[in-house]
């Protein structure tokens, strides 16, 4: 299979799996333990087209719509003020994949990308929470720091998920690429039996 075709098939498969995982972990109230960030980094590193940005954003829009319908929770509705911030963070994941990981297969570089991705997600989404919840947090550095401290339990899941799923996606990609590049086993010639 051609390398770019393999990558596109894997990216689509990873996106579908990430959508199911996000819905499942949300149902279990295991928030932020998803592979959406890993899908963004994988797409950024491996896809050179618009699809790198489209897959994680489509995944988020689709699962947000489903979660809104299932849970009746307005925080997932597309017009909620938090959504542009979360979606922008997933665009940053793609950019981290593209410019930090790039086409590298170095585990340290991939690991650094996953940590950077989780960090920016934590900083961006909690900054938005600080802006939105002025009844919970004061409008000063102490209030912002308090918001970040309150977000740590969610950040633990984000960091764990990004490290685990990024390693899994890039590892699975490398394994599939090796399988696809192995030469086919030579066919044995069948020698007809001689009659005596």
C-alpha positions as CSV (number, residue, x, y, z in Angstrom):
1,X,0.0,0.0,0.0
2,X,1.3,3.5,-0.9
3,X,2.6,5.3,2.2
4,X,0.3,8.4,2.0
5,X,-2.7,6.1,1.4
6,X,-1.8,4.1,4.5
7,X,-1.5,7.3,6.5
8,X,-4.9,8.6,5.4
9,X,-6.5,5.3,6.2
10,X,-4.9,5.2,9.7
11,X,-5.8,8.8,10.3
12,X,-9.5,8.1,9.5
13,X,-9.4,5.0,11.7
14,X,-7.8,6.8,14.6
15,X,-10.4,9.6,14.3
16,X,-13.3,7.2,14.4
17,X,-11.8,5.3,17.4
18,X,-11.1,8.7,19.1
19,X,-14.8,9.7,18.7
20,X,-16.0,6.5,20.3
21,X,-13.4,6.8,23.1
22,X,-14.5,10.4,23.8
23,X,-18.1,9.4,24.0
24,X,-17.3,6.4,26.2
25,X,-15.0,8.2,28.6
26,X,-17.6,11.0,28.9
27,X,-20.3,8.5,29.7
28,X,-18.0,7.1,32.5
29,X,-17.4,10.7,33.7
30,X,-13.7,10.2,33.0
31,X,-13.3,13.7,31.5
32,X,-10.4,14.7,29.3
33,X,-9.1,11.1,28.9
34,X,-9.4,11.1,25.2
35,X,-7.2,10.6,22.1
36,X,-8.4,13.7,20.3
37,X,-5.1,15.6,20.9
38,X,-3.1,12.6,19.8
39,X,-5.2,12.4,16.6
40,X,-4.4,16.1,16.0
41,X,-0.7,15.6,16.5
42,X,-0.6,12.5,14.3
43,X,-2.4,14.3,11.6
44,X,-0.1,17.3,11.9
45,X,3.0,15.1,11.7
46,X,1.8,12.6,9.0
47,X,-0.7,14.4,6.8
48,X,0.3,17.3,4.5
49,X,-3.3,18.3,3.6
50,X,-6.3,20.0,5.0
51,X,-7.3,16.7,6.5
52,X,-4.8,17.2,9.3
53,X,-6.9,20.0,10.6
54,X,-10.3,18.6,9.6
55,X,-10.3,15.3,11.4
56,X,-9.9,16.5,15.0
57,X,-12.3,19.4,14.4
58,X,-14.9,17.2,12.8
59,X,-14.5,14.7,15.6
60,X,-15.1,17.4,18.2
61,X,-18.1,18.9,16.4
62,X,-19.7,15.5,15.9
63,X,-19.1,14.3,19.5
64,X,-20.1,17.6,21.0
65,X,-23.4,17.4,19.1
66,X,-24.0,13.9,20.3
67,X,-23.1,14.8,23.9
68,X,-25.4,17.8,23.8
69,X,-28.3,15.5,22.6
70,X,-27.6,12.7,25.1
71,X,-26.8,14.7,28.1
72,X,-28.7,17.9,27.5
73,X,-25.6,19.7,28.7
74,X,-25.2,23.1,27.2
75,X,-21.5,23.1,27.8
76,X,-21.1,20.9,24.7
77,X,-23.4,23.0,22.5
78,X,-21.6,24.5,19.6
79,X,-22.5,28.0,20.6
80,X,-21.1,27.7,24.1
81,X,-18.3,30.2,24.7
82,X,-15.8,27.4,25.6
83,X,-16.0,25.6,22.2
84,X,-13.9,28.1,20.1
85,X,-11.2,27.9,22.7
86,X,-11.2,24.1,22.8
87,X,-11.3,23.8,19.1
88,X,-8.5,26.3,18.8
89,X,-6.5,24.2,21.2
90,X,-7.0,21.2,18.9
91,X,-5.7,23.2,15.9
92,X,-2.6,23.9,18.1
93,X,-2.2,20.1,18.5
94,X,-2.0,19.8,14.7
95,X,0.6,22.6,14.6
96,X,2.6,20.9,17.3
97,X,2.5,17.7,15.2
98,X,3.5,19.6,12.1
99,X,6.3,21.7,13.5
100,X,7.6,19.9,16.6
101,X,7.2,16.2,15.7
102,X,7.2,16.7,12.0
103,X,8.1,13.4,10.3
104,X,10.3,12.3,13.2
105,X,10.1,8.8,14.6
106,X,12.2,9.8,17.6
107,X,10.3,8.7,20.7
108,X,11.7,11.6,22.7
109,X,10.5,14.1,20.1
110,X,7.1,12.5,19.9
111,X,6.9,12.4,23.8
112,X,7.9,16.1,24.0
113,X,5.2,16.9,21.5
114,X,2.6,15.1,23.5
115,X,3.6,16.9,26.7
116,X,3.6,20.3,24.9
117,X,0.2,19.5,23.5
118,X,-1.3,18.7,26.9
119,X,0.3,21.8,28.4
120,X,-1.2,24.1,25.9
121,X,-4.6,22.5,26.2
122,X,-4.4,23.0,30.0
123,X,-3.3,26.6,29.7
124,X,-5.8,27.6,26.9
125,X,-8.9,25.9,28.3
126,X,-8.4,27.0,31.9
127,X,-7.7,30.5,30.8
128,X,-11.1,30.4,29.1
129,X,-12.7,29.1,32.3
130,X,-11.1,32.0,34.3
131,X,-12.6,34.5,31.8
132,X,-16.0,32.8,31.8
133,X,-16.5,32.1,35.5
134,X,-16.1,35.5,37.1
135,X,-18.4,34.4,39.9
136,X,-15.8,31.7,40.8
137,X,-12.5,33.4,40.2
138,X,-11.3,36.9,41.0
139,X,-10.2,39.1,38.1
140,X,-6.5,39.0,39.1
141,X,-3.5,36.8,39.0
142,X,-4.6,35.0,42.2
143,X,-7.9,34.2,40.6
144,X,-6.2,32.9,37.5
145,X,-3.8,30.8,39.6
146,X,-6.7,29.4,41.5
147,X,-8.4,28.5,38.2
148,X,-5.3,26.6,37.1
149,X,-5.1,24.8,40.4
150,X,-8.8,23.8,40.2
151,X,-8.1,22.4,36.7
152,X,-5.3,20.1,37.8
153,X,-7.5,17.0,38.2
154,X,-8.6,17.4,34.6
155,X,-5.1,18.0,33.5
156,X,-3.9,14.7,34.9
157,X,-6.2,12.9,32.6
158,X,-5.2,15.1,29.6
159,X,-1.5,14.5,30.2
160,X,-2.0,10.7,30.7
161,X,-4.2,10.4,27.7
162,X,-1.9,12.5,25.4
163,X,1.2,10.5,26.4
164,X,-0.5,7.1,26.1
165,X,-2.5,7.7,22.9
166,X,0.3,9.6,21.1
167,X,2.7,6.7,21.8
168,X,0.0,4.2,20.6
169,X,-0.9,6.1,17.4
170,X,2.7,6.7,16.3
171,X,3.7,3.2,17.3
172,X,0.9,1.7,15.4
173,X,1.8,3.8,12.4
174,X,5.4,2.6,12.5
175,X,4.3,-1.0,12.8
176,X,1.8,-0.8,9.9
177,X,4.4,0.9,7.8
178,X,6.9,-1.9,8.5
179,X,4.3,-4.5,7.6
180,X,3.4,-2.7,4.4
181,X,7.0,-2.4,3.3
182,X,7.9,-6.1,3.8
183,X,8.4,-7.9,0.6
184,X,5.9,-10.6,-0.2
185,X,7.1,-14.1,0.5
186,X,8.2,-15.8,-2.8
187,X,5.8,-18.3,-4.1
188,X,6.9,-21.8,-4.2
189,X,6.8,-23.4,-7.6
190,X,4.5,-26.4,-7.7
191,X,6.2,-29.3,-9.4
192,X,3.8,-31.8,-10.9
193,X,4.1,-35.3,-9.8
194,X,5.7,-37.6,-12.3
195,X,4.0,-40.8,-13.2
196,X,6.1,-43.9,-13.4
